[in-house]
Amino acid sequence: MKRIAVFTSGGDSPGMNACIRAVVRTAIFKGIEVYAIHRGYEGMIDGDIKRMQSHSVSNIVQRGGTKLKSARSQEFRTPEGRKKAYDNLMLHGIEGLVAIGGDGTFTGAKLFYEEFGIPTVGCPGTIDNDLYGTDYTIGFDTAVNTALEAIDKIRDTAAAHDRIFFIEVMGRDAGFIAVESAIGGGAEFVMVPETKTDLDAVVKSLKHLRKSKTSSIIVVAEGDDAGNAQTVMEIVKDKLQDSTKDFKVTTLGHIQRGGSPTARDRVLASRCGMAAVEGLLEGYQFHMAGVINQEVVYTPFADCIGKSKPLIQDHLKLVEILSI
């Protein structure tokens, strides 16, 4: 393999730039020409492909977002669109791909490989931490710390005014950000998509906590079955029937996607980027390079997108125990 290309796709996550940097410099170190595809699959279709040098990725390891940009491509969902993408890769003589993204990115990469046979190794770039085949995904640690910083500040004002705050964090299908930020932020409750939320039990606990606490923090993942933070707040407020309490909602939103990546995310991204290039050279065809128990592992895309990654149940129990 003499030429490879790297691209980012789907939602951005802090650490993607560190991963791009690692891919480019590992390839050059091993004597391989490396190209960048801008704007993900859409750029692949448009032929937005450029040769990269070592200096092309200077001064980006500390930056959030993605230097290569990202875009969602409807055209890539069609056979005609994928054929255009393939033709552009062949025009540049590209023999392998490194795809940085989440399950949508890997679903596209798997289909592309099945149709055209271009080997692709993925790197887990998503703040949600919901990919099977790696302990942590690139950007998750930064997102948790961003949420945690906000929760710390909200707790100050919650305590000052004896308020109950409902804080919504990202996590449409996974509660990893919610659980870890709830533990680190000392939240009284956490609500996640993986478990059914009993709002009657929450109300009962809030009544009990009034004996020892004047304020409370409730972290709600955006995909919780009971609804978003605003919906949950309105239901709890109605059930609690306490006119002396002030209820507030804060939705953190896309602030969790941005910012300079933590050291942990930079190291993980660098390891995965290097492993992706090495995986292509070792003959991996449609796998993701992840890290489990500090060891690099290669997991087939079919497992990454087909198998669910469970929450650590002890973490949920920890929130309950530490809230008393």
Sequence and secondary structure as in RCSB ss.txt:
>XXXX:A:sequence
MKRIAVFTSGGDSPGMNACIRAVVRTAIFKGIEVYAIHRGYEGMIDGDIKRMQSHSVSNIVQRGGTKLKSARSQE
FRTPEGRKKAYDNLMLHGIEGLVAIGGDGTFTGAKLFYEEFGIPTVGCPGTIDNDLYGTDYTIGFDTAVNTALEA
IDKIRDTAAAHDRIFFIEVMGRDAGFIAVESAIGGGAEFVMVPETKTDLDAVVKSLKHLRKSKTSSIIVVAEGDD
AGNAQTVMEIVKDKLQDSTKDFKVTTLGHIQRGGSPTARDRVLASRCGMAAVEGLLEGYQFHMAGVINQEVVYTP
FADCIGKSKPLIQDHLKLVEILSI
>XXXX:A:secstr
  EEEEEE SS  TTHHHHHHHHHHHHHHTT EEEEETTHHHHHHHT EEEE GGGGTT TT  S TT     SG
GGSHHHHHHHHHHHHHTT  EEEEEE HHHHHHHHHHHHHH   EEEEEB TT   TT SS BTHHHHHHHHHHH
HHHHHHHHHHHTEEEEEEES SS  HHHHHHHHHTT SEEE TTS   HHHHHHHHHHHTTT S EEEEEETT T
T  HHHHHHHHHHHH  TT EEEEEE GGGGT S   HHHHHHHHHHHHHHHHHHHHT  EEEEEEETTEEEEEE
HHHHHHS     HHHHHHHHHHT 
